[in-house]
């Protein structure tokens, strides 16, 4: 009888063979790859309590366009306290994908906004929900680099200088609750899934849409699908293999095969 350990080894060897033989890999990553770097999962963040109003706002509402427009000071304060990733470093999962890119065509479609894939060295990254590394100015409809942004020291608000018209308040270029995914970003992601030989899902429970729909879409049918996650996905039957464990553990095992 095959032991669970032997079966897991067979699964690891199968995954390694699939990856080694692939020409074009698309990877969907979620919070689980970044939590191992110390980035909190958004679902674990606290709600916001407004001391003046004595009202609690759910974290989803805080990260909405409405909240940003109505309570920018609270929005920026919440972002600074809970979503800043300036001091965070990539982990073995991020580095694994960056190294993989040296041998294969790899497209990383990430639900994370932390920029850790790029920091690890991945160059073909589609930030499906946007990125903290860019700003968006609602006033002049401009996207730019965060390095061009200045922070009001007293409030934590962000702004950029616009010639002689003064300072425009900006926000990180991320998809807020209630907003649609950028159509161009979605198109690029759909194309990546359509063109790939293998779909690798890492660190996501496949519960957030429309990102999860990329794996379930017609463009993804007929391709080998591999899932690496701490918990079983809601529809494990759509995958050829599900490897349960932390990203770091599974990556280390794959490298040791």
N, C-alpha and C positions, 0 to 999 in steps of 0.2 A: 504494500500500500504506500502511495506517495504521501509523505509528510507535508504539513503546511509550509515548512521551511523549504523543502525541495520544490514544491509547487511555486513558491514565491521566486526561487532562483530561476525556474523555467520561465516565469513571466518576465523577470528582469532580462534574461538572455534574449527573449523574444523582442522586448522593447529595444534593447541595444541593437539587435540585428535590423529592426525596422528603421531606426534612426540612422545607422551606418549606411544603409542602402538607399536612403531617401535623397532625392535631388532638390526638393523644394518643400520646406517644412513651415507650417504656420502654427504659432503658439498663442493660445489664449491664456493670459495670466490674470489672477485676481488677488484679493487681499492676502491669501495664505502665503504667497511668496514674499511679501513685504513684512508681514508680522514677524518673520524670523530675523528681520533687521531692527525690530523694535518699533515699527510703524503700527499704531493701533488700528484694528479693524474698525471701520466707520460704525458698524453696528454696536460696538462696545463703548462708543463715546457717550458722554452724558448729555442730557437736555440742557437748555439754557434757562436760567432763572433770572428774570428781570427784577432787580431790587426795587426800582421805582414803581413799577406797575404791580409788583407782587404776583407775577404771572410766569408760569413755566412754559417755554416753547420747545416742542420736540426738535431734536437735532436735524431732522429732515426739513423742517420749516426754517430753521436758522440758515441752512445752506440752500435757500431758495432765492430767486431773483426778487420776489416781493420783500423778503426780510432785508436784503441788501439795500434796496431802495428806501425802505421805511426806517431801518435802524442800522445805518452803516457802521456806527461806532461799535455796536454789539457784534455785528458781523465780523469786522476786522479783529476784534478782541478774541472772538471764538476761534477764528482761523489761526491767529498767532499762538494761542494756547494749545490747541489740539491738533492742528494739521501741519505745522511747520516741520520740515524734514531737512533743514540745512545741515544739521550735524549727523544725519543718518548715512550709513555706508551700505553698499550692496553686500549681499551674502552669497553663499556658494551657488544658490539657484540662479541668481542674476548672472554670476560669472560663468556658469555652465552654459547658459544660452549665448553669452557673448563669445565664448570659445567655439561653440557649435557653428557660429556664423563664419568661422575661418575655414570650415570644411564643406559647408552646405549653404544653399540659399535659405535664409531664415528670416521670416517676418514675425515680429512679436506684436500681437494686438493686446494691449494691456488695459484693464479696467482701472488700474491704479494711476494716481495723479502725481506720484512722488518723484518721477524722473530717475529712479534707481537703475532701470535697464540701460538708459543712456550713460549713466555714471559708471556702470560696469563695463561699457564698451560696445554695447549693441548699437548698430547704426541704422537698422531698418525697423524702427519702432512706430507703431500707430497708436497714439494715446487716445483710446476710444472715448474716454470721459474727459479729455483735456489734460492739461499739465500745469503744475505750479511753477514751471520754469518760464512761462509766458504770462503776459498781462493782456487784458482786454479793456479797451476804453469805450464805454457805452456812448460817450459824448461825441467822439470823432470816429467811432467804428474802426478802431485801429488795434491790431495785434502786434505786440513787440516783446522784446526780451526783458526779463525781470531785472536784469542788471541796469536797465535804463530807468528804473523806477526809484523814487525816493519815498521814504516813510516819514510821516508826521510823528515825531517822537512822543508827543503828548497823547495822541489818540490811537496810533498804530495804523491810521489810514494810509493808503498808498496813492501816489499821484505821479504824473509825468508832465514835463514842461512842453507846452505846445506853442512854440514861437512867441509872438507878442500877445497871444490870447490868454496866457497864464497857465495855471495848473489845472489839470483835469483829474478828478478822482478815478482810479481804475480798480479792477479786481482781477484775481488770477483767471487765466483763460481755461476755466473748467466748466463742465456742464452742470449747472445748478438744478436742483429739484424743480420740476415743472417745465424745464427746457427740453427741447428735442436734441438728439445727437446731431452734430454737424453733418449735413448731408454728404459733403466731400469725404469726411473721415469715414462715414458708414460705407460709402462706395468703395473706398480703398480697402476697407476690411473685408467686404464681400468678395472683392477681386482676389484678395490674398487667399481666402478660403477656397475659392473656385480653382485657383491655379496650383494649390499645394498637393503633394503626394500624401502627406501625413498631417493629421491634426493632433497636436499635443496640447492638452489642457492641464494647467498647473496652478494649484492653489485657489481654486474657485469651486463653490458648491453648485454652480450652474443654476442659480436662482434669480439672478439679476438680468432683466431684459431691457433692451433688445440684444445685449451681448451674448447671452446664452443661445439666442436664436441663430447666431452665426454658426454654431456647431450643429444645430438641428436642421438647418436650411437645406434646400434642394442642392445648392452648390457644394454642400459638404457630404452629400450621399455618395456611397461607393468608395470612400476613402478610409484608410486605416485611422482609427481614432484611439488615442491613449489618454488616460486620465491619471494624474498624480495629485492626490489630495488626502488630507487627514480623515475625511469622512466620505462615505459613499455618495455619489451624485444622485439626484432624484430619479434619473433614468439610466441606471448602470448598463442596461441592455444595449444602449446605442454605442457603447465602447467595446473595442476588441479586448482591451485590458484595462483594469482599474488597479493601480498600485496605491494602497493605503499607507500613509505615513507622512512625516514632515518632508518638505521639499529637500532639506539638507540631507536627511537620512537616505532618501531614495536616490538622489543625485550621487552621493557617495557610493552607494551600492552599484549603481550603473557604471561608475568610473572604475570600480573594482572588478567588474565582470571580465 
